[in-house]
């Protein structure tokens, strides 16, 4: 059974402002999360944060772009993207 990934409207606005290369990385990450779940140790600088939150880098260098997602419900396999953008503003 696949996971469902929810992208709130405010995150869609953030995605619209991302460089094309970062968008491609994000969409690849989201597809992988849908198929394999929230634990993505094969992505750069992946780490588990507290409260079932996870993050990884989408682009290294200046600036660094990151994605942060959270498991909302394990039973129905629901994940919400809570941040996509530069490392400096990430909600860790």
N, C-alpha and C positions, 0 to 999 in steps of 0.2 A: 504494500500500500504506500502510495506516495504522500509526501507532505504538502500541505497547502501553504503558500507564502503570500501574505497580505502586505500590500504596499499602500500606506495611507496617502491621502492627497498632498499633505505637506512634504512627504518624501518624494512624490512624483515631481514636485516643483524643484526640489534639490537635484533630482536626476536630470531634469531638463537643463540645468546649468553646468553639468559635468562635461569635461572634454570627451570626445568620441572614444578615444582609447580606454578611458576609465569606464564609460558606459558599457563597452563591450565586455570588459572584465567583470563588471557588476552583473550583467545578464548571464554570463557563463557561471558565475558563483551562484546566482539564484536558481538556475536550472539544476546545478549540482545539488543544492540544498533540497530542492523538490524531490529529486530522485533518491538521494542518499541520506538525507537528514541534516540536522544542524551542526553536527561535529565535523568540521572540515579541516583536519590537521594537515592536509596537503597544500594549503594556501599560505602565502608568505605572512609571517608574523601573526599567525592564527593564535588566539588564546581564548580560554573560557573566562568570562568575567563572573561576577556574582549574580544570583537570582536568574539562573538559566539564560544569561546573556552571553553572546559570543562576538568576536570581532576578528577581522583580518585586513591586511593591506591590499588595496586594489592596484596601487601604483606607488613605487618607491621613488626617491629623489625629491626634488623641490617643486611643488609641495607634495607631501605624502597624502594620498587619498585612502580612506578607510570605509568599511561598511560595518555596521553593528546591527545584530538581529537578536530576537528574544523568542524563546519557546513560550507560547501562550497556553497551549493545551497539548499534553503528551498523548492523551487518549484519542483525540480526533486529529492529531498531528498537524497543529496549526502554529505557524511561525509568523512573526511580524518584523518587518525591517523598521528599525527605529532611528537609524541615522546613516546617511551617505554623504561624505564630503571630506574636507581637509582634516588632517590629524589634530590640528590645534583646537578645533571646536567640538571634537568627539566627546560624547557624554559617557565617560568612563566612570 
